[in-house]
């Protein structure tokens, strides 16, 4: 029979490391504090804690977004594949510039290298000029595109030793692609760090991401030391391994990008959120008082296109100059009558675009409302809205009128009626976005810098009775 000893005195204090309990403190002889390991604490807890401090942001997992773990896991897999591909392409690059070839000269190799660097500099500046503003708005898409371009650069460098006459062109194209990759990957990594940091700890998140990548690259170098001798000389085995690594690299990148759940709205995510709200079950009450049932970031992000510049029914010009929107004073007056107090909107279906002119000094949420209004018109050009859609009767009527408009003309009356409907539906949509977990105080809609300033005493949206009805 076992006799139970006296019960332990209750703990004075429990000590935690992040979410894990590490120790308990009780009173000891002479008033001292005695530290006791928590029952069930895994052995070598200090080693685990040191690894977390070196590789994970402080306060993990509470200090980062919920998609951090899955994204970083797949990002590590793609980094490992990239490191092994880099080792294979480095050997091919050295062979291409003459290492091991008795007929090659140092001057020829140097000229090839200088040409690569020069083309890379020009490419970096050109792509920054053309696409710099889109990186924040399409971070996921350009992140994936950068890694695919990186694989193309690897393949070009692997082909260079076997194609002597095309070698300069192959190496130059590979250098240009590699510079685009470095530019895009660095820029998009910063955008994703902003999303993952939840305690204003972006620097910590970025630093730990760099530590994780360094660890994975070190592992990749060790594997490369074992792999390269086995693939000598170059042959089908090398190309088979390279193909598997390219497939693994692209697949891991798709899984990593697909794991992200960004809450800041860009145009593709806003389009999906609005379409889901309009074609879903609708609000539980009136659209003016009850938030719409807007899809959450977890619902929308997996459906977001992964290719940059995804196609849509209409090209959207947000913050457009007046010269693009209208050409005559009469059209400008019509645009003012059919628009809102803070923006004017022009739809030209036959040209395939919708334009929004933002008023100077408009409230911060105006670009989000205006962009949503433009996307509403795009939805009206699509399949017929269901009967249970929010404000379905008014929107289906607008949809029929829009389809019956004569080609080549601006549907002014449809624009005026859509502005009237949007005065009720727009604020309800914003409340639905907030209720679904979307960020509405910031956005990534990329409006142009053009702003308009017009005279105040203009009648905005006259009553429907004062306009001529269309048949």
C-alpha positions as CSV (number, residue, x, y, z in Angstrom):
1,X,0.0,0.0,0.0
2,X,1.4,3.3,-1.1
3,X,1.0,6.2,1.3
4,X,0.5,9.5,-0.4
5,X,2.8,12.3,0.8
6,X,1.6,15.7,1.8
7,X,0.2,17.7,-1.2
8,X,2.6,20.2,-2.8
9,X,1.9,23.8,-2.0
10,X,0.2,25.8,-4.7
11,X,2.4,27.6,-7.2
12,X,3.0,31.2,-6.5
13,X,3.7,31.9,-10.2
14,X,3.7,30.1,-13.5
15,X,6.3,31.1,-16.2
16,X,5.6,30.8,-19.9
17,X,7.7,30.9,-23.0
18,X,5.3,32.1,-25.6
19,X,2.3,29.8,-25.5
20,X,4.2,27.0,-23.6
21,X,4.4,26.8,-19.8
22,X,8.1,26.4,-18.9
23,X,8.2,26.4,-15.0
24,X,6.4,27.0,-11.8
25,X,7.7,28.9,-8.7
26,X,6.9,28.0,-5.1
27,X,8.1,29.3,-1.8
28,X,11.2,27.7,-0.3
29,X,13.1,27.8,3.0
30,X,14.0,31.2,4.3
31,X,11.5,32.9,1.9
32,X,13.4,32.0,-1.3
33,X,11.7,31.2,-4.5
34,X,12.2,27.6,-5.9
35,X,11.8,27.0,-9.6
36,X,10.2,23.7,-10.7
37,X,10.1,22.4,-14.2
38,X,6.5,22.0,-15.4
39,X,5.4,18.4,-15.5
40,X,5.4,17.2,-19.1
41,X,8.1,19.6,-20.2
42,X,9.9,17.9,-23.1
43,X,13.6,17.1,-22.6
44,X,16.1,19.6,-24.0
45,X,13.4,22.3,-23.9
46,X,16.2,24.9,-23.8
47,X,17.5,23.6,-27.2
48,X,14.0,24.0,-28.7
49,X,13.7,27.5,-27.3
50,X,17.1,28.4,-28.8
51,X,16.0,27.2,-32.2
52,X,12.8,29.1,-32.0
53,X,14.6,32.3,-31.0
54,X,17.0,31.9,-34.0
55,X,14.5,30.9,-36.6
56,X,11.0,32.1,-35.6
57,X,9.7,35.6,-34.9
58,X,9.4,36.4,-31.2
59,X,6.0,35.5,-29.8
60,X,5.3,32.9,-32.5
61,X,2.6,31.9,-33.4
62,X,0.6,34.8,-31.9
63,X,2.9,37.5,-33.4
64,X,2.4,36.3,-37.0
65,X,-0.5,35.7,-39.4
66,X,-2.3,32.3,-39.3
67,X,-0.9,31.3,-42.7
68,X,2.7,31.8,-41.6
69,X,3.6,28.2,-40.8
70,X,2.2,26.6,-43.9
71,X,3.6,29.3,-46.2
72,X,7.1,29.1,-44.7
73,X,7.1,25.3,-44.9
74,X,6.5,25.3,-48.6
75,X,8.8,28.2,-49.1
76,X,11.6,26.2,-47.5
77,X,10.9,23.3,-49.9
78,X,11.1,25.6,-52.9
79,X,14.3,27.2,-51.6
80,X,15.9,23.8,-51.2
81,X,15.0,22.9,-54.8
82,X,16.3,26.3,-56.0
83,X,19.6,25.8,-54.2
84,X,20.2,22.4,-55.9
85,X,19.2,23.8,-59.3
86,X,21.6,26.7,-58.6
87,X,24.5,24.3,-58.0
88,X,23.8,22.5,-61.3
89,X,23.5,25.8,-63.2
90,X,26.7,27.1,-61.7
91,X,28.6,24.1,-63.0
92,X,27.1,24.6,-66.4
93,X,27.8,28.3,-66.3
94,X,31.5,27.7,-65.5
95,X,31.7,25.2,-68.4
96,X,30.1,27.7,-70.7
97,X,32.6,30.5,-70.0
98,X,35.5,28.1,-70.6
99,X,36.5,26.4,-67.3
100,X,38.2,23.1,-68.3
101,X,38.5,24.2,-72.0
102,X,42.2,24.7,-73.1
103,X,41.1,26.8,-76.0
104,X,39.2,29.3,-73.9
105,X,40.8,32.7,-72.9
106,X,40.4,34.8,-69.8
107,X,39.4,37.8,-71.9
108,X,36.6,35.9,-73.6
109,X,35.2,34.7,-70.3
110,X,35.5,38.2,-68.9
111,X,33.6,39.8,-71.8
112,X,30.8,37.2,-71.4
113,X,30.5,38.0,-67.7
114,X,30.6,41.8,-68.3
115,X,27.8,41.4,-71.0
116,X,25.7,39.4,-68.5
117,X,26.0,42.1,-65.9
118,X,25.3,45.0,-68.3
119,X,22.2,43.4,-69.6
120,X,21.1,42.7,-66.1
121,X,21.4,46.3,-65.1
122,X,19.4,47.6,-68.0
123,X,16.7,44.9,-67.4
124,X,16.4,45.8,-63.7
125,X,15.8,49.5,-64.4
126,X,13.4,48.8,-67.3
127,X,11.2,46.4,-65.3
128,X,11.2,48.8,-62.3
129,X,9.9,51.5,-64.6
130,X,7.2,49.3,-66.2
131,X,5.9,47.3,-63.2
132,X,7.1,48.8,-60.0
133,X,3.7,50.0,-58.8
134,X,2.1,46.6,-59.3
135,X,4.3,44.7,-56.9
136,X,2.3,45.6,-53.8
137,X,-1.0,45.1,-55.5
138,X,-0.2,41.7,-57.0
139,X,2.4,40.4,-54.5
140,X,1.3,36.8,-54.7
141,X,1.2,36.8,-58.5
142,X,4.6,38.4,-59.1
143,X,6.2,36.2,-56.4
144,X,5.1,33.1,-58.3
145,X,6.1,34.7,-61.6
146,X,9.6,35.5,-60.3
147,X,10.2,31.9,-59.3
148,X,9.0,30.6,-62.7
149,X,11.3,33.1,-64.4
150,X,14.1,31.8,-62.1
151,X,13.5,28.3,-63.4
152,X,13.7,29.5,-67.0
153,X,17.1,31.2,-66.2
154,X,18.3,27.9,-64.7
155,X,17.3,25.9,-67.8
156,X,19.0,28.5,-70.1
157,X,22.2,28.2,-68.2
158,X,22.0,24.4,-68.2
159,X,21.6,24.5,-72.0
160,X,24.6,26.9,-72.6
161,X,27.4,24.3,-72.6
162,X,25.7,22.2,-75.2
163,X,24.9,25.1,-77.6
164,X,28.2,26.9,-78.3
165,X,26.9,29.2,-81.0
166,X,23.9,30.3,-79.0
167,X,25.9,30.5,-75.8
168,X,26.2,34.3,-75.5
169,X,22.4,34.8,-76.2
170,X,21.5,32.0,-73.7
171,X,23.7,33.5,-71.0
172,X,22.5,37.0,-71.7
173,X,18.8,36.0,-71.5
174,X,19.5,34.1,-68.3
175,X,21.2,37.1,-66.8
176,X,18.2,39.3,-67.7
177,X,15.8,36.8,-66.2
178,X,17.9,36.5,-63.0
179,X,17.9,40.3,-62.5
180,X,14.1,40.4,-62.9
181,X,13.9,37.6,-60.3
182,X,16.1,39.3,-57.8
183,X,14.1,42.6,-58.2
184,X,10.7,41.0,-57.9
185,X,11.5,38.5,-55.2
186,X,13.0,41.2,-52.9
187,X,10.1,43.6,-53.4
188,X,7.3,41.0,-53.0
189,X,9.1,39.5,-49.9
190,X,8.7,42.8,-48.2
191,X,5.0,43.0,-49.1
192,X,4.4,39.5,-47.6
193,X,6.4,40.4,-44.5
194,X,4.0,43.3,-43.9
195,X,1.1,40.9,-44.1
196,X,2.7,38.3,-41.8
197,X,3.8,40.7,-39.1
198,X,1.0,41.2,-36.5
199,X,2.8,43.1,-33.7
200,X,4.6,45.8,-35.8
201,X,7.4,43.3,-36.0
202,X,8.1,43.4,-39.8
203,X,11.9,43.6,-39.3
204,X,11.8,40.6,-37.0
205,X,9.7,38.6,-39.5
206,X,12.0,39.5,-42.4
207,X,15.1,38.7,-40.4
208,X,13.8,35.3,-39.3
209,X,12.8,34.5,-42.9
210,X,16.3,35.2,-43.9
211,X,17.6,32.9,-41.2
212,X,15.3,30.1,-42.3
213,X,16.4,30.6,-45.9
214,X,20.1,30.5,-44.9
215,X,19.5,27.3,-43.0
216,X,17.8,25.7,-46.0
217,X,20.4,26.9,-48.4
218,X,23.1,25.4,-46.2
219,X,21.3,22.1,-46.3
220,X,21.0,22.4,-50.1
221,X,24.8,23.0,-50.4
222,X,25.5,19.8,-48.4
223,X,23.2,17.8,-50.7
224,X,24.8,19.5,-53.7
225,X,28.2,18.2,-52.6
226,X,26.8,14.7,-52.7
227,X,24.8,15.1,-55.9
228,X,27.2,16.8,-58.3
229,X,29.8,14.0,-58.4
230,X,27.0,11.5,-59.1
231,X,25.9,13.6,-62.2
232,X,29.3,13.8,-63.8
233,X,29.5,13.8,-66.8
234,X,26.5,15.7,-68.0
235,X,23.8,13.4,-69.5
236,X,20.3,12.2,-69.1
237,X,20.7,11.7,-65.4
238,X,21.5,15.4,-64.9
239,X,18.5,16.4,-67.0
240,X,16.2,14.0,-65.2
241,X,17.3,15.4,-61.8
242,X,16.9,19.0,-63.1
243,X,13.4,18.3,-64.3
244,X,12.4,16.9,-61.0
245,X,13.8,19.9,-59.2
246,X,12.0,22.3,-61.5
247,X,8.7,20.5,-61.0
248,X,9.3,20.5,-57.2
249,X,10.2,24.2,-57.2
250,X,7.1,25.3,-59.2
251,X,4.8,23.0,-57.2
252,X,6.1,24.1,-53.8
253,X,5.7,27.8,-54.9
254,X,2.1,27.2,-55.9
255,X,1.4,25.6,-52.6
256,X,3.2,28.4,-50.7
257,X,1.3,31.2,-52.6
258,X,-2.0,29.3,-52.2
259,X,-1.5,29.2,-48.4
260,X,-1.5,32.9,-48.1
261,X,-4.7,34.6,-46.7
262,X,-4.2,38.3,-47.4
263,X,-6.8,40.6,-45.8
264,X,-5.9,43.7,-47.8
265,X,-8.0,44.1,-50.9
266,X,-6.5,44.3,-54.4
267,X,-8.6,44.3,-57.6
268,X,-8.9,40.5,-58.1
269,X,-9.8,39.9,-54.4
270,X,-12.3,42.8,-54.4
271,X,-13.8,41.5,-57.6
272,X,-14.3,38.0,-56.0
273,X,-15.6,39.5,-52.8
274,X,-18.2,41.7,-54.6
275,X,-19.2,38.9,-56.9
276,X,-19.7,36.5,-54.0
277,X,-21.8,39.1,-52.1
278,X,-24.0,39.9,-55.1
279,X,-24.5,36.2,-56.1
280,X,-24.7,34.8,-52.6
281,X,-27.7,34.4,-50.3
282,X,-27.8,38.2,-49.8
283,X,-28.3,40.1,-46.5
284,X,-30.5,38.9,-43.7
285,X,-32.4,42.2,-43.8
286,X,-32.4,45.4,-45.7
287,X,-29.2,46.3,-47.5
288,X,-29.2,49.7,-45.9
289,X,-29.0,48.5,-42.3
290,X,-27.5,44.9,-42.4
291,X,-24.1,44.0,-43.7
292,X,-24.0,41.9,-46.8
293,X,-22.7,38.4,-46.6
294,X,-19.3,39.0,-48.1
295,X,-16.9,36.0,-48.5
296,X,-14.1,36.0,-46.0
297,X,-10.4,36.2,-46.9
298,X,-10.2,32.4,-46.4
299,X,-12.9,31.9,-49.0
300,X,-11.5,34.4,-51.6
301,X,-7.8,33.9,-51.5
302,X,-7.8,30.3,-52.8
303,X,-9.8,31.5,-55.8
304,X,-7.5,34.4,-56.6
305,X,-5.8,34.0,-60.0
306,X,-2.1,33.3,-59.6
307,X,-1.0,34.9,-62.9
308,X,-0.2,38.6,-62.9
309,X,-2.5,40.9,-64.9
310,X,-5.4,38.4,-64.8
311,X,-8.0,39.0,-67.5
312,X,-11.4,40.5,-66.7
313,X,-14.5,41.6,-68.6
314,X,-13.6,45.3,-68.4
315,X,-10.3,47.1,-68.1
316,X,-10.6,49.4,-65.0
317,X,-9.0,52.8,-65.0
318,X,-9.1,54.0,-61.4
319,X,-8.1,57.7,-60.9
320,X,-8.2,58.3,-64.7
321,X,-7.5,61.7,-66.3
322,X,-10.4,63.6,-67.7
323,X,-9.1,63.3,-71.2
324,X,-9.6,59.6,-71.1
325,X,-13.1,59.8,-69.6
326,X,-14.9,62.4,-71.7
327,X,-14.2,64.4,-74.8
328,X,-16.8,67.3,-74.8
329,X,-18.2,69.7,-72.2
330,X,-21.6,68.1,-72.7
331,X,-20.2,64.7,-71.7
332,X,-18.5,66.2,-68.7
333,X,-21.8,67.7,-67.5
334,X,-23.5,64.3,-68.0
335,X,-20.8,62.6,-66.1
336,X,-21.3,65.0,-63.2
337,X,-25.0,64.4,-63.2
338,X,-24.7,60.6,-63.3
339,X,-21.8,60.3,-60.9
340,X,-21.5,60.9,-57.2
341,X,-20.2,63.8,-55.1
342,X,-16.7,62.3,-54.8
343,X,-16.1,60.6,-58.2
344,X,-17.4,60.4,-61.7
345,X,-17.7,57.1,-63.5
346,X,-17.8,56.4,-67.3
347,X,-18.6,53.0,-68.9
348,X,-17.8,52.3,-72.5
349,X,-18.7,48.6,-73.1
350,X,-17.8,48.6,-76.8
351,X,-14.2,49.7,-75.9
352,X,-14.0,47.2,-73.0
353,X,-13.2,49.6,-70.2
354,X,-14.7,51.5,-67.3
355,X,-13.1,54.7,-66.0
356,X,-13.3,56.5,-62.6
357,X,-12.3,60.1,-62.0
358,X,-11.6,60.8,-58.3
359,X,-12.3,64.2,-56.9
360,X,-9.5,66.0,-55.2
361,X,-9.7,65.9,-51.4
362,X,-12.2,63.0,-51.4
363,X,-12.5,60.8,-48.2
364,X,-10.0,57.9,-47.8
365,X,-12.6,55.2,-48.5
366,X,-13.7,56.8,-51.9
367,X,-11.2,54.8,-54.0
368,X,-12.5,51.5,-52.5
369,X,-16.2,52.6,-53.0
370,X,-15.5,53.8,-56.5
371,X,-13.6,50.7,-57.5
372,X,-16.4,48.5,-56.1
373,X,-19.0,50.6,-58.1
374,X,-17.0,50.0,-61.3
375,X,-16.8,46.3,-60.6
376,X,-20.5,46.3,-60.0
377,X,-21.0,47.5,-63.6
378,X,-18.7,44.7,-64.7
379,X,-20.9,42.2,-62.8
380,X,-24.0,43.6,-64.6
381,X,-22.3,42.8,-67.9
382,X,-21.9,39.2,-66.8
383,X,-24.4,36.3,-66.3
384,X,-27.8,37.2,-64.9
385,X,-27.9,37.9,-61.2
386,X,-29.9,35.4,-59.1
387,X,-33.3,36.4,-57.7
388,X,-32.0,36.1,-54.1
389,X,-29.2,38.7,-54.8
390,X,-29.1,41.8,-52.6
391,X,-31.3,44.5,-54.2
392,X,-31.9,41.8,-56.8
393,X,-34.9,43.5,-58.5
394,X,-33.2,46.8,-59.0
395,X,-29.9,45.3,-60.1
396,X,-31.6,42.8,-62.6
397,X,-33.5,45.8,-64.1
398,X,-30.2,47.6,-64.5
399,X,-28.7,44.6,-66.0
400,X,-31.4,44.3,-68.7
401,X,-31.2,48.0,-69.5
402,X,-27.5,47.9,-69.8
403,X,-27.6,45.0,-72.2
404,X,-30.3,46.8,-74.3
405,X,-28.2,50.0,-74.7
406,X,-27.2,50.7,-78.3
407,X,-23.6,49.9,-79.0
408,X,-21.1,52.8,-79.3
409,X,-22.8,55.0,-76.7
410,X,-22.3,55.7,-73.0
411,X,-25.3,54.3,-71.0
412,X,-25.8,57.5,-69.1
413,X,-29.1,56.6,-67.5
414,X,-27.8,53.2,-66.4
415,X,-24.8,55.0,-64.8
416,X,-27.1,57.5,-63.0
417,X,-29.4,54.7,-61.7
418,X,-26.4,52.6,-60.6
419,X,-25.1,55.6,-58.7
420,X,-28.4,55.9,-56.9
421,X,-28.5,52.2,-56.1
422,X,-24.8,52.2,-55.0
423,X,-25.6,55.0,-52.4
424,X,-27.5,52.3,-50.5
425,X,-25.6,49.2,-51.5
426,X,-22.0,50.6,-51.3
427,X,-22.0,51.4,-47.5
428,X,-23.7,48.0,-46.8
429,X,-20.9,46.3,-48.8
430,X,-18.2,48.1,-46.8
431,X,-19.8,47.0,-43.6
432,X,-20.0,43.5,-45.0
433,X,-16.3,43.6,-45.8
434,X,-15.4,44.6,-42.3
435,X,-17.7,41.9,-40.8
436,X,-16.0,39.3,-43.0
437,X,-12.5,40.3,-41.8
438,X,-11.3,42.4,-44.7
439,X,-9.1,45.5,-44.1
440,X,-11.1,48.6,-45.3
441,X,-8.9,51.4,-44.0
442,X,-6.1,50.4,-46.4
443,X,-6.2,48.9,-49.9
444,X,-4.0,47.8,-52.8
445,X,-6.2,49.0,-55.7
446,X,-3.4,51.1,-57.4
447,X,-5.3,54.2,-58.3
448,X,-3.5,56.6,-60.7
449,X,-2.4,60.0,-59.3
450,X,-4.8,62.0,-61.4
451,X,-7.4,63.9,-59.3
452,X,-10.2,66.2,-60.5
453,X,-11.6,69.3,-59.0
454,X,-15.0,70.6,-60.2
455,X,-17.4,73.3,-59.2
456,X,-19.8,72.4,-56.3
457,X,-23.1,73.8,-57.6
458,X,-23.9,70.9,-59.9
459,X,-27.0,68.7,-59.4
460,X,-25.8,65.3,-58.5
461,X,-28.1,62.4,-59.5
462,X,-31.4,64.2,-60.2
463,X,-34.6,62.5,-59.3
464,X,-35.6,59.7,-61.7
465,X,-38.7,61.6,-62.6
466,X,-36.6,64.4,-64.1
467,X,-34.9,62.1,-66.6
468,X,-36.3,60.8,-69.8
469,X,-37.2,57.2,-69.6
470,X,-35.8,54.7,-72.0
471,X,-37.8,52.0,-73.5
